[in-house]
Amino acid sequence: MPSTSGRQDSNGCSPVVAEVFRLRTLLRISSLLFVCTLLVSGAPEKHLSVYSTAANYSVPLVQREGHDYVGLLELLEPLGRVTAKADNSRWRLRYNSVQAEFDVDKARARIQGRDADLGGKFLIENKRGLVPVGSLSALLPRILGGPVSLHEVSDRLFIGSVATHFTASLSGDNPPKLVFHFTAPVNPTIATDGGVLRMTFSREPLVGPASPTLTFGSKVISSATYLESNGAAVVTVNASVPVIALFANEGRTLVISPTSTPAPSTTPAAATNPPPTPPPAPAVPPPAAPAPRRYFAVVDASHGGDDHGETLSTTLAEKDVTVALARSLRQELESRGISTLVLRDSDANLSVDQRAVFANADHAAIYIAVHATSSGHGVRVYTALLPYGEDDRGPFRSWITAQHPTLPLSQSTASAVASELQKRQLPVRTLSAALRPLNNLTGPALAIEVAPQGSDLSQLTAPDYQQLVTGAVATAIAAVRDQLGNAP
Amino acid sequence: MIPRHLIIAFAVLLAVALGLSLFAWHLRKNATAPPPAAAVDTRPLAPPVSGPSERVVLFIAHDDDGTLRGESAQIAMPSGRQQRAEELLRALLSIYLDKNSPHHLGAGAEIRSVYLVDPGVAVIDLNSAFADTHRSGVLVEELTVASLIQTVSVNIPNLLKVKILVEGKERDTLAGHADLTSYYDVAAVNQLATQLQNGQ
């Protein structure tokens, strides 16, 4: 057997030295791979935040071929009825009545028979159709039929006119207060670190001012900066002393003030993190304080998507009339200073459970479902007919009888609405009805069913008639606003 | 030359074949044509009921003014509670399926069964035609549901809750509005019936 100890390779190294060198190299490569794996697994998962009138949500992003990709089906699912079918290398998507075709590894798609540029290859992974995030600003307007705004750097997508704007101004000198006014209620996550207060808006469609840095010329609160990244907007307030944030005006106003300042008569936010030292007693939210409501009223356009509701005529479905009535009601309520959300502002599928969850989570002071019908005359105002109940369990309310504690307030609100409709010479009835999701709502809730005054069905789509009805409802809600605002 | 008797035999056989063909065609025509009366009357056949005639109260929905009115009727009632409940609802349905109905239901609507499964619990099982052909609307559906439950609960005492099924299965709504996922509280429906007595 030949000995290897005395042999040398072409570089003049003995085999033992060469073996050690190879082992070291292998060890270095392994260590490098291990560190890379750790870095990759530790990196935060990227996601795209989507803001729309139907829902605010986020979808995960994956990186392929140097681009961020998003699953088109997951993106569209909360917005309307969407189906997809993979057929060899072709992927067909149907969103409501819009059809689109994508081919694997091709950078062009066809939407309603017309070409669209994706700016990168279309991919299929586990039957998921992936498109480059950058292509959404071109793709979505043609699929959704409306404008979208993509903030690609920060992975934020705005569908329709949903953006929340804000202004910031300093008031008072000793001590100064920085007052933020938002165009819609907000509920950011707040963190403080000495004189730096950071507000992270991950659920709100907040957009920044013209300049990302605002200076206030004060030694106490010197500046605020706006930044967007990874699906969220962050406003950072820089101060020389510890500061605290207090909400007012139903979440539309945020007051930043030094912690030594006596708290103004505003509602502290449940999300507010008090500064480390010293925690001012009046600003600490009570443990059981409810989250601030984003909207005073939630108006629910009933039915939608596959659920057409009553077929009012060969060309008119109830779901279309309810959207028009809901929008009219929002306008009437907002003109009376009542912040209002239309729960279904497009032809989207929303289950009754989803509607209830949204209204409950938002702590709306009043929920109004809108229905339309061809039978009867005038308007019917309904409150929940509670089913045979299950008992609440401890702090948990029974889902089917969640409305029970608030039913008297719902009924008095319904009476106020009926009274206002009567004043306008509209035939009206108040009834209870087993009409979901009224029984699942924890706050005051009612439904209106609008029929024409006479036999002419076209009245249901007439703006004058719609405004007559919604104006009366809004006037009544405004009249009982204080009662509703104090409701739990 | 063909013999004469063969020609006569062939002619006779041909005449018989033609006659049989005509007869078969006539039979086939009669067999495929539907009986004229069945196409018009889609009301469920009333099962034979043995029992004395009784005065009961049926709660009848009226679409013209959106009311529910209790009206007395004399119908033959069986002795069993469950059969009585079924008979009551079938009597109610025969009114709704009549051409002069105050609250029309779709053709073929039927009550499959009524079960009194537990003390205080009634389950009304409708057929699919009842729900599929029902008009959509909050009030119009509510009138139907209240009419069924009120009629059963007033005439069959001690009911606490009522569940409505369609073809033996739970369904979300009757026709897009009236909730069928939960048990109806008989006491709450009694109050609703009072509200529904006053029209628009």
Chai-1 contact restraints between the chains, C-beta under 6 A:
chainA,res_idxA,chainB,res_idxB,connection_type,confidence,min_distance_angstrom,max_distance_angstrom,comment,restraint_id
A,G309,B,G176,contact,1.0,0.0,6.0,A-B,restraint_1
A,E310,B,S136,contact,1.0,0.0,6.0,A-B,restraint_2
A,E310,B,G137,contact,1.0,0.0,6.0,A-B,restraint_3
A,H371,B,V138,contact,1.0,0.0,6.0,A-B,restraint_4
A,T373,B,G137,contact,1.0,0.0,6.0,A-B,restraint_5
A,S375,B,G137,contact,1.0,0.0,6.0,A-B,restraint_6
A,S375,B,V140,contact,1.0,0.0,6.0,A-B,restraint_7
A,G376,B,G66,contact,1.0,0.0,6.0,A-B,restraint_8
A,L385,B,A188,contact,1.0,0.0,6.0,A-B,restraint_9
A,L385,B,L192,contact,1.0,0.0,6.0,A-B,restraint_10
A,P387,B,S182,contact,1.0,0.0,6.0,A-B,restraint_11
A,P387,B,Y183,contact,1.0,0.0,6.0,A-B,restraint_12
A,Y388,B,K161,contact,1.0,0.0,6.0,A-B,restraint_13
A,Y388,B,Y183,contact,1.0,0.0,6.0,A-B,restraint_14
A,Y388,B,D185,contact,1.0,0.0,6.0,A-B,restraint_15
A,I400,B,S182,contact,1.0,0.0,6.0,A-B,restraint_16
A,P427,B,Q200,contact,1.0,0.0,6.0,A-B,restraint_17
A,R429,B,Q200,contact,1.0,0.0,6.0,A-B,restraint_18
A,L431,B,Q195,contact,1.0,0.0,6.0,A-B,restraint_19
A,S432,B,L192,contact,1.0,0.0,6.0,A-B,restraint_20
A,A433,B,V138,contact,1.0,0.0,6.0,A-B,restraint_21
A,A433,B,E142,contact,1.0,0.0,6.0,A-B,restraint_22
A,A434,B,A178,contact,1.0,0.0,6.0,A-B,restraint_23
A,A434,B,D179,contact,1.0,0.0,6.0,A-B,restraint_24
A,L435,B,V138,contact,1.0,0.0,6.0,A-B,restraint_25
A,L435,B,H177,contact,1.0,0.0,6.0,A-B,restraint_26
A,R436,B,D179,contact,1.0,0.0,6.0,A-B,restraint_27
A,E449,B,V138,contact,1.0,0.0,6.0,A-B,restraint_28
